[in-house]
Amino acid sequence: MKEEMIQRFTSYVKVDTQSDAEKKSCPSTEGQLNLARQLVKEMKSIGIQDVTMDENGYVMGTIPSNTDKEVPTIGFLAHIDTATDFTGKNVKPQLHENYQGGDITLNEDLHIVLSPSQFPNLQKYQGHTLITTDGTTLLGADNKAGIAEIMTAMHYLIEHPDIKHGKIRVAFTPDEEIGRGPHKFDVEAFGASYAYTIDGGPLGELQYESFNAAGAKVSIKGNNVHPGTAKDKMVSAAKIGMLFHNKLPSDESPEYTDGYEGFFHLTKFVGEVEEAELQYIIRDFDKEKFNDRKALFEKAANDLKAIYGENSITLSIQDQYYNMREKIEPVKHIVDIAHEAMENRSVTPVIEPIRGGTDGSQLSYKGLPTPNIFTGGENFHGKYEFISVENMVKATEVIVEIARLFEEKA
């Protein structure tokens, strides 16, 4: 299974599938379709049935039930795209067998080193086979590791019919990294009662809570006048933008928060005298606090309108996704089964909230409760991204065990 995993994963990461938030098409990039087509061929070749790819790049397939029991249909999902934070073009995965601790030189020419002094978790992986980047790209373990793990698990089930299971659906989705993964996902066609995204990080992660999330845009109009004659006439949009930002709590930003703490995050600020624009993301686990955060934006805008005029500021806030806990708790047994599956495969479950979102955050609100499970990767979205092959195998074993437990408990 280990060699099969390495072959699959390294072939996937070599396909550039970065999404693009500026594009309105689905998928947003052609590269995602290239990998989707590759997956369709591979799925058919290993015996997955009813394989489809729609015009939006959503790939689905089926492992039929092999039991007489009435077992709920379950699904496993991963996303095809990689993050926009760092380049994903020309990924050259590097294999480091039997890691013995210490620094890993990713790129000698560029003096790029993956070091336990910067990433202490590396020390946990002594004896493991690690896959890293060459220091010039991200790796794409988020989420091509999930794809490889699902594919390997399905192949294993097909090759081992003695493992009884109900009907299993798999899906690979586009544009998760830009928040659009579930937008055109056909829950009814997928036909699962419950699903799991394989989109987590280190070994044992099991997550069924996500942020409530919104995006906010503040557009500001100023009045540009020659600075020599500007007294009582000039209105600087950039300065109003600074005033707006300073009305938000300075200690409630990503670099000062963790655990269940929410935040405001200024992701873009472009400003000059005539006009300015600020873009934010707003996050909180608690729905009431989430609404309070949005209300604080409204108050800040209204306070400044009172000074600079009603048309000086335009605020738009768009909810993006909600905490999936609300939809998963009524069917908490799906989390319990994943927990048991991990323990059965000698994996210690680590239940913690996702300080972000997955496709499952939106799918849960579309009627498909979908918690999230580890892939085994770390340092996603950058050149120091790496993954343990042994932990990828563990993720595959957990997927197989979840399928087995659903049948056993039916």
Backbone torsions as a table, in degrees:
resi	resn	phi	psi	omega
1	MET	NA	-33.9	-177.3
2	LYS	-62.4	-47.9	-179.1
3	GLU	-66.6	-37.8	176.9
4	GLU	-60.7	-41.4	-179.8
5	MET	-64.0	-46.7	-179.4
6	ILE	-59.9	-45.3	-178.4
7	GLN	-61.4	-45.9	-178.9
8	ARG	-62.4	-53.9	-173.2
9	PHE	-60.9	-46.5	-177.5
10	THR	-66.2	-29.7	176.7
11	SER	-71.5	-36.2	-179.2
12	TYR	-68.5	-43.4	-173.4
13	VAL	-69.6	-18.0	179.4
14	LYS	-76.4	-10.1	176.7
15	VAL	-92.7	121.6	-179.6
16	ASP	-72.5	112.7	-177.9
17	THR	-126.0	25.4	178.2
18	GLN	-58.8	135.4	175.5
19	SER	-82.9	173.2	-175.1
20	ASP	-143.8	107.5	-176.4
21	ALA	-65.0	-20.6	-179.0
22	GLU	-77.7	-19.9	-179.8
23	LYS	-88.7	140.4	-178.0
24	LYS	-95.9	-8.5	-178.8
25	SER	-72.4	163.8	175.0
26	CYS	-131.1	116.2	-2.4
27	PRO	-71.3	165.5	-174.5
28	SER	-77.7	-14.5	-179.7
29	THR	-138.3	148.7	-178.8
30	GLU	-66.6	-31.5	-178.8
31	GLY	-58.2	-33.2	178.5
32	GLN	-65.1	-37.8	177.0
33	LEU	-66.4	-34.7	178.9
34	ASN	-61.6	-45.6	178.7
35	LEU	-70.4	-37.1	178.6
36	ALA	-58.2	-43.7	179.0
37	ARG	-64.4	-39.0	177.7
38	GLN	-62.4	-40.8	-179.9
39	LEU	-66.9	-39.5	178.5
40	VAL	-57.8	-47.1	179.3
41	LYS	-61.4	-44.1	-177.6
42	GLU	-67.2	-41.3	179.2
43	MET	-58.7	-45.1	179.3
44	LYS	-64.5	-37.6	-175.7
45	SER	-69.2	-27.6	-179.2
46	ILE	-95.1	-1.2	173.9
47	GLY	102.9	8.6	172.9
48	ILE	-69.8	138.4	-174.2
49	GLN	-103.7	168.0	176.6
50	ASP	51.5	41.2	-177.4
51	VAL	-75.9	128.2	-179.8
52	THR	-135.5	152.8	168.2
53	MET	-137.3	121.0	-178.4
54	ASP	-88.0	-178.6	-174.2
55	GLU	-67.6	-15.1	179.7
56	ASN	-96.9	3.0	176.3
57	GLY	88.0	12.8	176.3
58	TYR	-83.4	123.9	-179.1
59	VAL	-106.0	131.8	178.3
60	MET	-134.4	155.0	176.7
61	GLY	-160.1	170.8	-172.4
62	THR	-133.0	138.4	162.6
63	ILE	-107.8	111.6	-177.1
64	PRO	-64.4	155.0	175.5
65	SER	-62.2	145.6	174.7
66	ASN	-123.3	27.7	-179.6
67	THR	-131.4	157.0	175.8
68	ASP	-84.0	-10.1	-179.3
69	LYS	-72.2	155.4	172.5
70	GLU	-86.4	101.4	-175.9
71	VAL	-113.4	134.3	176.6
72	PRO	-58.5	141.2	174.9
73	THR	-72.0	127.9	178.2
74	ILE	-115.7	157.2	-178.9
75	GLY	-127.5	154.4	173.5
76	PHE	-129.1	131.7	-174.3
77	LEU	-130.2	149.3	169.8
78	ALA	-146.8	160.2	-178.5
79	HIS	-106.0	147.5	-173.4
80	ILE	-81.9	-33.9	-173.5
81	ASP	-79.1	158.9	172.5
82	THR	-114.9	167.6	-170.7
83	ALA	-68.9	158.4	179.7
84	THR	-92.9	-2.4	-173.6
85	ASP	-67.1	-29.0	-175.8
86	PHE	-150.0	151.8	-173.1
87	THR	-60.7	141.5	176.7
88	GLY	-119.2	19.6	-178.7
89	LYS	-93.3	135.6	179.5
90	ASN	59.9	48.6	176.4
91	VAL	-67.1	131.4	179.0
92	LYS	-121.5	88.0	-177.2
93	PRO	-63.5	139.6	179.8
94	GLN	-114.3	132.5	-178.5
95	LEU	-101.0	128.4	179.5
96	HIS	-124.3	98.7	-176.5
97	GLU	-80.9	143.5	175.2
98	ASN	50.1	56.4	179.4
99	TYR	-55.0	129.8	-174.7
100	GLN	-108.8	15.9	-178.1
101	GLY	91.3	170.5	179.1
102	GLY	84.4	-171.9	-176.1
103	ASP	-73.2	145.5	171.6
104	ILE	-114.8	117.6	177.6
105	THR	-77.6	114.4	179.2
106	LEU	-84.4	-39.4	-177.5
107	ASN	-149.6	105.8	-176.2
108	GLU	-65.7	-41.4	-177.5
109	ASP	-63.3	-38.3	-177.3
110	LEU	-96.0	2.1	178.7
111	HIS	56.8	44.2	179.1
112	ILE	-102.9	121.8	-173.6
113	VAL	-128.9	133.7	172.1
114	LEU	-92.1	111.8	-169.5
115	SER	-124.7	139.8	175.2
116	PRO	-63.0	-20.8	177.9
117	SER	-67.2	-30.0	176.7
118	GLN	-95.4	-32.8	-178.4
119	PHE	-128.1	82.0	-174.1
120	PRO	-56.6	-26.3	-179.3
121	ASN	-60.8	-20.3	179.4
122	LEU	-54.2	-34.7	-175.9
123	GLN	-63.1	-22.1	179.3
124	LYS	-69.3	-15.3	-170.2
125	TYR	-102.2	17.5	177.8
126	GLN	-62.0	132.5	-177.0
127	GLY	92.0	-10.4	-178.9
128	HIS	-88.3	158.7	166.9
129	THR	-90.8	119.3	-178.5
130	LEU	-107.6	144.2	172.3
131	ILE	-113.6	126.2	-178.6
132	THR	-125.6	-179.7	172.3
133	THR	-88.0	179.6	171.1
134	ASP	-99.3	15.9	176.2
135	GLY	86.9	-3.4	-177.3
136	THR	-110.0	-8.1	-178.8
137	THR	-143.1	171.8	164.3
138	LEU	-76.3	172.3	-179.2
139	LEU	-92.3	-42.1	-177.6
140	GLY	94.2	14.1	174.2
141	ALA	-59.5	-29.2	170.8
142	ASP	-92.9	90.5	18.4
143	ASN	-135.9	27.1	-178.3
144	LYS	-71.1	-19.9	171.1
145	ALA	-63.9	-42.1	178.0
146	GLY	-61.3	-40.6	177.7
147	ILE	-61.9	-47.8	-178.5
148	ALA	-62.1	-38.5	-178.8
149	GLU	-68.9	-41.9	177.6
150	ILE	-65.0	-46.5	-179.3
151	MET	-60.7	-42.8	-179.0
152	THR	-67.8	-38.5	177.7
153	ALA	-64.6	-42.6	179.9
154	MET	-65.8	-40.7	177.4
155	HIS	-61.1	-41.2	-180.0
156	TYR	-63.3	-44.3	179.4
157	LEU	-63.7	-40.2	178.6
158	ILE	-63.8	-38.9	-178.2
159	GLU	-79.6	-12.5	-178.1
160	HIS	-128.0	72.8	-177.5
161	PRO	-65.6	-9.7	175.7
162	ASP	-69.3	-18.9	175.4
163	ILE	-83.9	111.2	-175.9
164	LYS	-80.8	140.2	-178.9
165	HIS	-157.1	160.3	173.6
166	GLY	-84.0	-168.9	178.1
167	LYS	-67.1	134.0	-179.8
168	ILE	-121.7	133.4	174.8
169	ARG	-113.4	140.9	174.8
170	VAL	-122.0	150.1	178.2
171	ALA	-147.2	142.6	175.1
172	PHE	-124.0	123.9	-167.2
173	THR	-115.6	152.3	177.0
174	PRO	-91.6	163.8	161.8
175	ASP	60.4	27.9	176.7
176	GLU	-65.6	-38.5	-174.5
177	GLU	-66.6	-19.1	177.3
178	ILE	-108.4	18.3	171.1
179	GLY	80.4	9.4	-174.4
180	ARG	-110.2	4.6	-173.6
181	GLY	-46.8	-50.4	-177.2
182	PRO	-86.9	-2.5	-170.5
183	HIS	-56.1	-40.0	-179.0
184	LYS	-114.5	18.6	179.3
185	PHE	-77.4	125.8	-177.0
186	ASP	-89.8	93.8	-177.6
187	VAL	-61.3	-40.1	-178.9
188	GLU	-64.4	-43.7	179.0
189	ALA	-66.8	-33.9	178.6
190	PHE	-63.5	-43.9	168.4
191	GLY	74.6	21.5	178.0
192	ALA	-96.6	150.1	174.2
193	SER	-80.4	-37.1	-179.4
194	TYR	-142.5	158.3	178.0
195	ALA	-147.3	168.5	176.1
196	TYR	-134.1	131.1	167.1
197	THR	-86.2	137.7	174.7
198	ILE	-103.6	80.2	-167.5
199	ASP	-143.5	19.8	-179.8
200	GLY	-90.8	-171.0	-177.2
201	GLY	-102.9	-118.0	-173.1
202	PRO	-62.2	162.8	-178.9
203	LEU	-46.6	128.8	172.7
204	GLY	95.9	-10.7	-179.8
205	GLU	-59.3	130.7	176.6
206	LEU	-140.0	115.5	-168.9
207	GLN	-130.2	131.3	175.0
208	TYR	-134.0	15.1	173.7
209	GLU	-124.9	135.0	176.6
210	SER	-131.9	169.3	174.3
211	PHE	-62.7	154.9	152.2
212	ASN	-83.7	134.2	-169.7
213	ALA	-133.4	140.7	174.0
214	ALA	-142.4	156.5	172.0
215	GLY	-114.5	142.0	-179.4
216	ALA	-129.0	141.6	175.4
217	LYS	-126.9	128.2	179.0
218	VAL	-113.2	114.4	178.8
219	SER	-107.3	129.9	-172.8
220	ILE	-125.3	134.5	176.1
221	LYS	-108.5	129.1	176.5
222	GLY	-111.7	-162.9	178.5
223	ASN	-141.9	110.6	-175.5
224	ASN	-91.4	126.3	178.4
225	VAL	-135.0	148.9	177.6
226	HIS	-51.1	128.4	-174.6
227	PRO	-60.0	-22.2	178.9
228	GLY	-71.0	-22.2	-179.3
229	THR	-126.7	31.7	-169.2
230	ALA	-88.7	-9.4	-174.0
231	LYS	-57.8	128.3	179.0
232	ASP	66.6	9.5	-179.7
233	LYS	-122.6	-45.5	-177.0
234	MET	-69.4	138.5	170.7
235	VAL	-128.6	114.7	-176.6
236	SER	-87.6	113.7	177.8
237	ALA	-62.3	-37.5	179.9
238	ALA	-61.6	-41.8	179.5
239	LYS	-67.2	-37.4	176.4
240	ILE	-62.7	-38.1	176.3
241	GLY	-59.9	-41.4	177.4
242	MET	-64.2	-41.1	178.2
243	LEU	-62.9	-41.2	178.4
244	PHE	-59.9	-49.7	-177.0
245	HIS	-61.8	-36.7	-178.0
246	ASN	-72.3	-10.1	174.6
247	LYS	-81.0	-9.0	177.7
248	LEU	-94.1	148.0	-179.2
249	PRO	-60.4	124.7	-174.4
250	SER	-69.8	-22.4	-177.4
251	ASP	-95.3	6.0	179.5
252	GLU	-109.0	58.3	177.0
253	SER	-126.7	165.8	-171.7
254	PRO	-53.6	-38.1	-174.8
255	GLU	-72.3	-8.9	179.9
256	TYR	-115.5	6.2	-173.2
257	THR	-129.7	152.3	173.7
258	ASP	-157.6	-174.3	179.3
259	GLY	58.2	-125.1	-178.3
260	TYR	-95.0	10.7	-178.8
261	GLU	-80.2	137.5	176.5
262	GLY	-90.6	-179.2	-178.7
263	PHE	-161.1	165.8	164.6
264	PHE	-109.3	140.1	180.0
265	HIS	-136.7	114.3	176.0
266	LEU	-77.9	110.1	-175.7
267	THR	-95.7	-19.5	-179.2
268	LYS	-157.3	136.5	176.2
269	PHE	-141.5	109.9	177.2
270	VAL	-119.1	120.9	-175.0
271	GLY	-151.2	146.6	170.2
272	GLU	-145.2	-169.8	-175.7
273	VAL	-66.3	-45.3	-172.9
274	GLU	-73.0	-37.9	-179.2
275	GLU	-154.8	157.6	179.1
276	ALA	-149.7	156.1	176.6
277	GLU	-142.2	133.2	175.8
278	LEU	-119.9	135.6	176.0
279	GLN	-120.5	135.8	-176.7
280	TYR	-130.7	156.8	159.5
281	ILE	-114.9	143.1	-178.2
282	ILE	-119.0	129.3	-175.4
283	ARG	-138.1	138.8	170.3
284	ASP	-164.3	145.3	178.3
285	PHE	-77.2	-34.0	-176.9
286	ASP	-86.7	126.6	-175.6
287	LYS	-62.1	-41.2	-179.2
288	GLU	-65.5	-43.6	178.3
289	LYS	-66.2	-35.3	176.5
290	PHE	-60.1	-46.3	178.4
291	ASN	-65.9	-35.8	176.9
292	ASP	-63.2	-38.3	179.4
293	ARG	-64.0	-42.5	178.2
294	LYS	-65.9	-37.0	178.7
295	ALA	-64.8	-33.8	178.0
296	LEU	-64.7	-35.3	175.0
297	PHE	-63.1	-45.1	179.3
298	GLU	-60.5	-42.8	-179.3
299	LYS	-65.4	-43.3	179.5
300	ALA	-60.4	-43.1	179.1
301	ALA	-64.6	-44.3	-178.6
302	ASN	-66.5	-37.6	178.0
303	ASP	-61.3	-41.2	-178.9
304	LEU	-76.5	-31.2	174.0
305	LYS	-62.0	-36.0	-180.0
306	ALA	-63.4	-26.0	-179.8
307	ILE	-92.6	-44.0	-169.7
308	TYR	-107.1	-1.4	177.4
309	GLY	108.1	149.9	-174.7
310	GLU	-59.5	-33.4	-176.0
311	ASN	-91.9	4.6	-176.1
312	SER	-74.9	-28.8	-175.3
313	ILE	-132.2	133.2	171.4
314	THR	-119.3	123.0	-179.2
315	LEU	-113.7	128.6	172.5
316	SER	-126.9	133.2	178.9
317	ILE	-125.0	128.9	-178.2
318	GLN	-124.4	117.6	174.3
319	ASP	-64.1	139.8	-177.1
320	GLN	-108.9	-47.7	175.4
321	TYR	-161.7	169.8	-176.1
322	TYR	-125.5	163.6	-179.9
323	ASN	-61.8	117.3	-175.2
324	MET	-72.4	-10.3	179.6
325	ARG	-54.4	-39.0	-178.3
326	GLU	-58.0	-33.6	-178.2
327	LYS	-93.4	-20.4	-177.1
328	ILE	-91.8	-32.8	-178.3
329	GLU	-56.3	-38.2	177.8
330	PRO	-64.4	-17.4	177.0
331	VAL	-124.2	45.8	-172.6
332	LYS	-59.7	-17.8	-179.8
333	HIS	-60.7	-24.1	179.7
334	ILE	-70.4	-30.7	173.5
335	VAL	-72.4	-41.7	-179.9
336	ASP	-61.6	-38.5	178.9
337	ILE	-66.0	-42.1	177.4
338	ALA	-63.4	-39.2	177.7
339	HIS	-60.4	-47.8	179.8
340	GLU	-64.8	-39.6	179.6
341	ALA	-61.1	-41.4	178.3
342	MET	-63.3	-47.6	-179.4
343	GLU	-60.9	-38.3	179.3
344	ASN	-64.8	-23.7	179.2
345	ARG	-105.7	22.8	176.1
346	SER	60.5	36.5	174.7
347	VAL	-113.2	128.2	177.9
348	THR	-81.8	115.7	-179.6
349	PRO	-66.0	138.1	175.8
350	VAL	-120.5	99.3	-177.6
351	ILE	-91.5	118.3	-179.6
352	GLU	-152.0	157.3	179.8
353	PRO	-71.6	150.6	173.5
354	ILE	-83.2	118.3	174.8
355	ARG	-84.4	63.8	-177.2
356	GLY	171.4	-151.6	177.6
357	GLY	-144.5	160.6	172.5
358	THR	-127.2	175.7	171.7
359	ASP	-54.4	-32.5	-179.0
360	GLY	-61.4	-27.9	178.7
361	SER	-60.0	-44.3	-179.9
362	GLN	-82.2	-38.3	-179.4
363	LEU	-62.3	-35.0	179.6
364	SER	-61.3	-33.4	178.7
365	TYR	-85.2	-6.6	174.2
366	LYS	-98.4	9.2	175.6
367	GLY	99.9	8.1	179.5
368	LEU	-123.6	90.6	-179.5
369	PRO	-58.6	126.4	-168.9
370	THR	-143.1	90.1	171.9
371	PRO	-72.0	175.7	-173.0
372	ASN	-122.0	142.4	-176.4
373	ILE	-126.1	151.9	-177.9
374	PHE	-60.0	154.3	168.1
375	THR	-106.8	-28.5	-176.4
376	GLY	106.2	3.0	-177.3
377	GLY	-94.9	163.9	176.5
378	GLU	-141.6	163.3	176.3
379	ASN	57.1	42.5	-178.5
380	PHE	-58.2	156.2	170.9
381	HIS	75.7	17.2	179.8
382	GLY	-155.7	-178.9	-174.2
383	LYS	-70.6	-16.7	179.9
384	TYR	-94.7	10.7	178.5
385	GLU	-62.4	137.7	176.2
386	PHE	-150.6	165.9	178.9
387	ILE	-148.5	146.4	176.1
388	SER	-91.1	126.5	178.3
389	VAL	-65.0	-37.6	178.8
390	GLU	-61.2	-38.3	179.1
391	ASN	-75.3	-26.8	171.9
392	MET	-65.2	-40.9	176.8
393	VAL	-62.5	-39.9	177.6
394	LYS	-61.9	-40.4	178.1
395	ALA	-61.5	-41.4	177.4
396	THR	-62.4	-43.4	178.6
397	GLU	-61.9	-38.2	179.4
398	VAL	-66.8	-40.9	177.2
399	ILE	-59.1	-47.8	179.0
400	VAL	-60.3	-41.7	-177.6
401	GLU	-69.4	-35.5	175.5
402	ILE	-60.1	-46.3	179.1
403	ALA	-60.1	-42.2	-179.6
404	ARG	-66.1	-41.5	-177.8
405	LEU	-67.1	-38.1	177.6
406	PHE	-59.4	-39.6	178.5
407	GLU	-69.5	-43.1	-177.9
408	GLU	-61.9	-37.5	-175.0
409	LYS	-88.5	-5.0	-177.2
410	ALA	-70.0	NA	NA
